[in-house]
Amino acid sequence: MPAPHNSADSPVMRQFLAIKGRYPDAIVMFRMGDFYEMFFEDAVTVGPVLDIAVTSRDKNAEDPVPMAGVPYHAIGGYLRTLVERGFKVAIAEQMETPEEARKRKGPKIVRREVVRVVTPGALLDEEHLSGGEPNYLVALVPGPRAAALIDDDGREPQAPTDGNAKSKSKAKGKAKAAAPLAAALAALDISSSEFVVMGCRRLEDLRAELARLSPREILAPASTHAWLRASLGPECPALTTGDSLDGAADPASLIGRVRHLYEEGGTGLALGADEAEAAATALAYAEATQPGQTLLLHRLRRHEPSRHLILDETSLRNLEIFRTLRDGQARGSLSWAVDRTQTSMGARLLRAWMGAPLLDIAAIGARQDGIAALLGESRLRAELQSRLKDVRDVVRLAARARLGTISPRQLGALRASLQAVPSLAQLLAELGTRRTDKCLPAILDLGTDLLADLCKRLEATLVDDPPAVARDGGMIRSSVDAVLAEQRELAAGGRTKLAAIESREREATGITSLKVKHNNVFGYFLEVPKAHIKKVPTNWVRKQTLVNAERYVTEELAGLEAKVLDAQTLALAREHELFEALRREVSDAGERLVTLGDALATLDVLAGLAEVAEVHDFVRPQLLDAPELEIREGRHPVVERMLGAGRFVPNDTELAAGTHGSADAARLWVITGPNMGGKSTVMRQVALIAILAHVGSFVPAASARIGLIDRVFTRVGAADDLGRGDSTFMVEMRETAQIVAQASPRSLVLLDEIGRGTATFDGLALAWAITEHLHDQVGCRTMFATHYHELCGLEARLAGVRNVHVAVHEHRGKIVFLHRVEPGPAGRSYGIQVGRLAGLPARLLRRAQRILDRLEAQERAAPSSQLDLFAPRAPDDQGQATLDPLANSAAALSPAAADVLAEIEDCDPDQLTPRDAQALIYRLCDRLRAGE
Ligand SMILES: Nc1ncnc2c1ncn2[C@@H]1O[C@H](COP(=O)(O)OP(=O)(O)OP(=O)(O)O)[C@@H](O)[C@H]1O
């Protein structure tokens, strides 16, 4: 038995440990032949995650090394699982063949190097990426303000000291740069070269930006991780510790490169030190994931939150901009309703536009012009869209070309995309000539560089149907290169000669079943069935005996084989050279491809929005500077689609902050009406129309005039946020606190039920005070749906408040929802009728009706709407009102008598047969006697 030895102490293990030492926080996948192996704790960790067996490298060793492996060709699926579970994976490849290792000087062990590090924020493979979504790595550099606000548990004060409306309005007009940043952040998508930097003044802004970007990985100091987890809840992506640039090899040059990239973007404003640091941190991390390669970085842009309508995480979620609240799916969201893009680039751009609508009327107008030009041009638009279908993800392909990972088939896809471009340009030119001004809006222009040169090169060089991998060749046309053509001919000629030898020898020997065959051990040989071996010439050399045949080689065959093999090897090597040259050309055209890709994406988005506008009857909204809002016959883009054409009831809305708007305009609507009446729908439709208008889209209405909105706040629905440890009421109050603290006169605020999660009077009091605050202190455009009819009393007290209600038609105790908004407060709530529609049992409903009748009788006797809500309440008046309406009357009766009375009230005499009536009387008598 061999003596036990230490299996970790072998050359291969030493090589592994050296690599692992450089990537201590990653799982190292170590290529060994046809497998990627993982060792030590990596193997133990990933075994159960990937559901693969953990064995040991050398069972006889004193201390066997745990080992787990996956086949090299199946690595994609395993990588995906690991990355989705938040692991970082370093892939160590064999950089030479074992033969090469044996031939060269130095240690004979195959050289291995990490060729890429796969992390959630540094993904390139199509199988890991979603075409319509960006894949951001965000680097966060907290400023002194964040450090002061975030404590060790990640909690922050609920009411930021700088966030109230007063201080904001005072600061208006002053240079904001004076305030220190809460954080600078940079977002880099290495798969598409998108690189953005921004500064956030408040933690709320930072949270909103993170919700908008929805990064896959955040690189931030460990001290911020608890806050990020608490803030982002279940949506929190992978967090990686990254403490500034201290660890970077050359921080100064990184900062210099970042500044240079920023200047190329030509944004104007100087890049702050924190912002440059954030961008450099992201860049350093991303580059470290692609050792030895160059990232495609076109430019660094600055995103200025103050130039955009801010949709924070709450509004994105509540208004279902990208996903529905119910099931988190895209279907049923706003983006689903307006996305008719044909390309992944277009889908990502529309997503970016919807996440950050504009506040620049001219820029919005430019987008509207683009849509307007494509309206009423359904044939041309359909042709444009059908050509756009051939356009692949040009920017992601360009990024892959720069990183050296593009495949022949992907180069083919790039060729197909570029081939579609001239016809797109042609269609746009045709559109231009058809316009009265003979001029195409600038936003639709694809530019002058359509990369025809690159397209020609790809057409000339690549075969028609290139293979998925370059390894085995077959991707380059012979016509592009004399050397390749010659070697291929030689290889092919060799094969023809082999066939000639076969037929010649058959004739010469008379062995008709003789065959020339090939295997890897003997190369080419002649195979003769046993029955004919007597006819074999003496100069043939026998190489192998099989059961039924003998195999021979001849000098001629051996010589030919060497030539064929050489020619094949040379042809393949030449093909690889040519492919690499082509890839480099595409890589060099990276920046041009990104510019063209951006133009194609814009065209795609605008054509899609034009289609939606035409098919669904959207109009061009007018954007104004004044804080007004006037929508005629507005519709909810999603509910309308779900209900089907013609079934949605349009509604008008008119709101105006301060002294703007018509005499009828109010700044705050109190909306009452029954459940299911359409209160939420009308509020949401106003917000969605406003958002679409700021995106540059047309809107579902007969006409719309919308004054710029800096932020849409929503307090709608009441979902427990158990993921973040808050109750329903707490979430409601937290969201309301944010609104009160941050809303400005330019904001749009939607409140759907406030205070319903607590005792009636507490809730009413809070709702009342919040309404007053928004009206008096903030003055923003507000819509407040409520079942507190008492709030309708505010109209008489506050000049900017209007009561409206959603109308219903009542007939014989049954109601029909008209979904029409009408002036004035609602008469009743119809909760019981809605309960009936929902299928509550008749008996329960009759009981509820009796309770309601008595409550209303009590109300008539002492109306709460006449309570003086401003008078100080007497100390003994502080408790909750009794909510049992039957308490007083029931006290006069025994429980049995009250029960009997209730049953008599419940019964319908017309429905009773004489026998039922008699049975009822017996039953009632029995109950009364039993209760005595
Ligand atoms: N304008 C409309 N035209 C047609 N159908 C509508 C309209 N508005 C609402 N509806 C329909 O009525 C349903 C209920 O609307 P909504 O949720 O807005 O009622 P609500 O008054 O807010 O109810 P609750 O008080 O219970 O929240 C919607 O799902 C939709 O199907």
The ligand as a Gaussian input file, in Angstrom:
#p B3LYP/6-31G(d) Opt

LIG

0 1
 N      -63.333000      54.716000     -16.232000
 C      -63.591000      53.400000     -16.206000
 N      -64.179000      52.773000     -17.235000
 C      -64.446000      51.462000     -17.198000
 N      -64.144000      50.688000     -16.157000
 C      -63.566000      51.238000     -15.101000
 C      -63.258000      52.625000     -15.050000
 N      -62.698000      52.892000     -13.871000
 C      -62.652000      51.734000     -13.192000
 N      -63.168000      50.740000     -13.921000
 C      -63.313000      49.326000     -13.522000
 O      -63.634000      49.279000     -12.129000
 C      -62.677000      48.530000     -11.423000
 C      -62.467000      49.131000     -10.033000
 O      -61.941000      50.422000     -10.150000
 P      -61.113000      51.096000      -8.986000
 O      -60.156000      50.110000      -8.392000
 O      -60.572000      52.320000      -9.542000
 O      -62.231000      51.399000      -7.914000
 P      -62.074000      52.185000      -6.546000
 O      -63.164000      53.181000      -6.493000
 O      -60.722000      52.711000      -6.348000
 O      -62.354000      51.027000      -5.502000
 P      -61.840000      50.926000      -3.958000
 O      -62.457000      52.062000      -3.228000
 O      -62.384000      49.601000      -3.537000
 O      -60.359000      50.949000      -4.012000
 C      -61.450000      48.570000     -12.304000
 O      -60.651000      47.434000     -12.109000
 C      -62.010000      48.617000     -13.698000
 O      -62.243000      47.305000     -14.145000

